Amino acid sequence: MIKEAKTKILDLDLKGCIYLNNLSNRQPIARFFKTISRLGDGGFWSIMLLSVWATKGLQYGPKIGFMLLGGSVGSIIYKVLKQKTTRPRPYQVHQVIILGERPLDHFSFPSGHTLHAVMATIVLGMAVPYLLVVMVPFTIVVALSRMVLGLHYPSDVIVGALIGAAVGGGILLAASLLALEL
């Protein structure tokens, strides 16, 4: 019974990956998601941090520090999970999946891009809520880009988002326990 459920979940995971990856057959769509993915490497989030610091001043320094702490914690978690699970990327296993962007590392599970995007949106969004108008759609598109480009399965992205939400929530909790307002 458990084996059947696992097989069904893996089958759905692959079908979702193939469906989204097929979107990259159109060159403008592939270019769009490749650009989003590259911005999700850190460029977009650096711009968000710098714009907050430039417009709000040094009083946002601790908030930016919490954001960087969250990024570090997220990186440690995702690197440990990638080394422990060693799940191959979809394009490495399934010939029907087209690689649309060079991966930053070898393994698929979980999606680090999605993890960091969700965490950054939560932490920076709490600090500067008006940025959520830009960050939430960007985070969603980053998550989609990972599947469209054949780099991750939907489960990689979902787990990355859950870990990012947990790390972001943990950062907010730590800030509140230290009586720091984000």
C-alpha positions in Angstrom: 0.0 0.0 0.0 2.8 2.5 0.9 4.8 1.4 -2.1 1.8 2.1 -4.4 1.3 5.5 -2.8 5.0 6.4 -3.3 4.8 5.2 -6.9 1.8 7.4 -7.6 3.4 10.4 -6.0 6.6 9.9 -8.0 4.5 9.5 -11.2 2.6 12.7 -10.5 5.9 14.5 -9.7 7.4 13.4 -13.1 4.2 14.3 -15.0 4.2 17.7 -13.5 7.8 18.2 -14.3 7.4 17.1 -17.9 4.3 19.3 -18.3 6.1 22.4 -17.1 9.3 21.6 -18.9 7.3 21.4 -22.2 6.6 25.1 -21.8 10.3 25.7 -22.5 9.8 24.5 -26.0 8.9 28.0 -27.0 12.0 30.2 -27.1 10.6 33.4 -25.6 9.2 31.4 -22.6 12.6 29.6 -22.2 14.5 32.9 -22.3 12.1 34.5 -19.7 12.4 31.7 -17.2 16.2 31.5 -17.7 16.4 35.2 -16.9 14.2 34.8 -13.9 16.3 31.9 -12.7 19.5 33.8 -13.0 18.0 36.8 -11.1 17.0 34.2 -8.5 20.6 33.3 -8.0 20.8 36.3 -5.8 20.8 39.4 -8.0 17.2 40.2 -7.4 17.5 39.8 -3.7 20.6 41.9 -3.5 18.8 44.7 -5.3 15.9 44.4 -2.8 18.3 44.6 0.1 20.2 47.5 -1.3 17.1 49.4 -2.2 15.8 49.0 1.3 19.0 50.1 2.8 19.4 53.0 0.4 15.8 54.3 1.0 15.4 53.5 4.7 18.8 54.1 6.0 21.0 52.4 8.6 18.1 51.6 11.0 17.3 48.7 8.6 20.8 47.2 9.2 19.5 44.7 11.8 16.7 43.6 9.4 19.2 43.1 6.6 21.4 41.1 9.1 18.4 38.9 9.9 17.9 38.4 6.1 21.5 37.3 5.7 21.3 35.0 8.7 18.2 33.4 7.2 20.1 32.9 3.9 23.0 31.3 5.7 20.7 28.9 7.7 18.8 28.1 4.5 22.0 27.3 2.6 23.2 25.0 5.4 19.9 23.1 5.4 19.7 22.7 1.7 23.3 21.6 1.3 23.0 19.0 3.9 19.7 17.7 2.4 21.3 17.6 -1.1 24.3 15.6 0.2 22.0 13.2 2.1 19.4 12.6 -0.6 21.5 12.8 -3.7 18.4 12.9 -5.9 19.4 13.4 -9.6 18.0 16.3 -11.5 15.0 15.5 -13.8 17.0 16.1 -17.0 19.7 13.6 -15.8 17.1 10.8 -15.5 14.5 11.4 -18.1 15.5 12.1 -21.7 12.2 13.8 -22.5 13.2 16.7 -20.1 15.2 19.4 -21.7 17.8 21.3 -19.7 17.2 25.0 -20.0 19.8 26.4 -17.7 23.1 25.1 -16.2 22.6 24.0 -12.6 24.6 25.5 -9.8 25.1 22.1 -8.2 24.6 18.5 -8.9 21.5 17.3 -7.0 17.9 18.2 -7.2 16.3 17.9 -3.8 15.4 20.5 -2.4 15.2 23.6 -4.6 17.6 26.1 -3.1 16.3 28.9 -5.3 12.8 28.4 -4.1 13.9 28.0 -0.5 15.8 31.3 -0.5 13.1 33.1 -2.4 10.4 32.1 0.1 12.6 32.9 3.1 13.6 36.3 1.7 10.0 37.2 0.8 8.9 36.4 4.4 11.7 38.1 6.2 12.1 41.2 4.0 8.3 41.4 3.4 7.8 41.6 7.2 10.4 44.4 7.3 9.1 46.3 4.3 5.6 45.2 3.4 5.2 47.3 0.3 8.0 45.2 -1.4 5.7 42.2 -1.2 4.0 43.5 -4.4 7.2 42.7 -6.3 8.6 39.9 -4.2 5.6 37.5 -4.1 5.1 37.3 -7.9 8.9 37.0 -8.4 9.1 34.2 -5.8 6.3 32.3 -7.6 8.0 32.7 -11.0 11.3 31.6 -9.6 9.7 28.4 -8.3 8.1 27.8 -11.7 11.4 28.5 -13.5 13.1 25.6 -11.7 10.6 23.2 -13.2 10.3 24.8 -16.6 14.0 24.6 -17.0 14.1 20.9 -16.1 16.2 21.5 -13.0 13.7 20.3 -10.4 10.7 18.2 -9.8 7.6 19.8 -8.3 8.3 18.0 -5.0 11.8 19.6 -4.8 10.1 23.0 -5.2 7.4 22.3 -2.7 9.8 21.1 -0.1 12.2 24.0 -0.8 9.2 26.4 -0.2 8.3 24.7 3.0 11.9 24.9 4.3 12.1 28.5 3.3 8.9 29.3 5.1 10.1 27.5 8.2 13.5 29.3 8.1 11.7 32.7 7.5 9.3 32.0 10.3 12.2 31.0 12.6 14.0 34.3 11.8 10.9 36.3 12.6 10.4 34.4 15.8 14.1 34.9 16.8 13.7 38.6 16.1 10.6 38.9 18.2 12.2 37.0 21.1 15.1 39.4 20.9 12.5 42.2 21.0 13.7 43.4 17.5 11.0 44.7 15.3 11.2 43.6 11.7 
